[in-house]
Amino acid sequence: MPRTRRFLALSTAALLLAAPAALGQTGDDDQTRSLIPDETLAGWHADVPAADTDLTVPSSFVVRDGMLVSMGKPEGHLITDEIYADYRLDIEYRFSGKPGNCGVLVHASTSRALYAMFPQSIEVQMYTGNAGDFWCIEENIAVDNMAERRSGAPETWGGSEGDSRRVLNLTDDSENPAGEWNRMVIECLGNRVRVWVNGDLVNDGFNCTARKGHIAVQAEGVPVEMRRFDFTPITELSPAEANEDWVIEEKSED
């Protein structure tokens, strides 16, 4: 489908920052592994505030038919036990019912650091119509064209309550229609976080205040299915451009 570009060009500074990545990506596919757990959610732990006082609340996260499913409610996070740095995540997801909100959090650390809910992290947004936005959660990240993509005065650009925490993505229509599968690729290397949705480069952050941490998935209102959640160690970022290899590949439905 045609893509509407919100910003047509990167500044000279951004191009210089991207230059090392243009030499090529090095992700060792032999080390790629799925982070989708078994039905016991081994390797992950849930942090759901509602479960603190009511152990009978339904699970916010389940694995069914080989997919990791965020049920949307009760709201909370599913967090890896392990800490990761310098990697690519390759995720195929869809909102299985009505469209809504979800996200993948990278470099997550302190639990419930914001609003007694969100772990300290950088969120890569999946919210319908906004996939690829960054949300800063007690961390921070910079992008090119910051004044156009982040509201408020520069002194408000932060990750705490009252700060301007949202960083707009670069495109308006990279997502597929509601109910269809999307492919999101997230690369984290050093202080860089780079994101593609259905092959489009949708965000490219630098000077991130965290370089490693847990990976987390949100439950934030509506069910989301993830049929792929692959992890690959990397030593270089992929070029800051569209990648046709990361366009969604349709799979037949049961």
Buried (B, 14 or more C-beta within 10 A) or exposed (E): EEBEEBBEEBEEEBEEBBEEBBEEBEBEEEEEEEBBBEEEBEEBBBBBBEBEEEEEBEBBBBBEEEBBBBBBBBBBBBBBEEEBBBBBBBBBBBBBEEBBBBBBBBBBBEBBBBEEBBBBBBBBBBBBEBBBBBBBBBBBBBBBBEEEBBEBEEEEBBBBEEBBBBBBBBBBBBBBEBEEBBBBBBBBBEBBBBBBBBBBBBBBBBEBBBEBBBBBBBBBBBBBBBBBBBBBBBEBBBBBEBBEEBEBEEEEEE
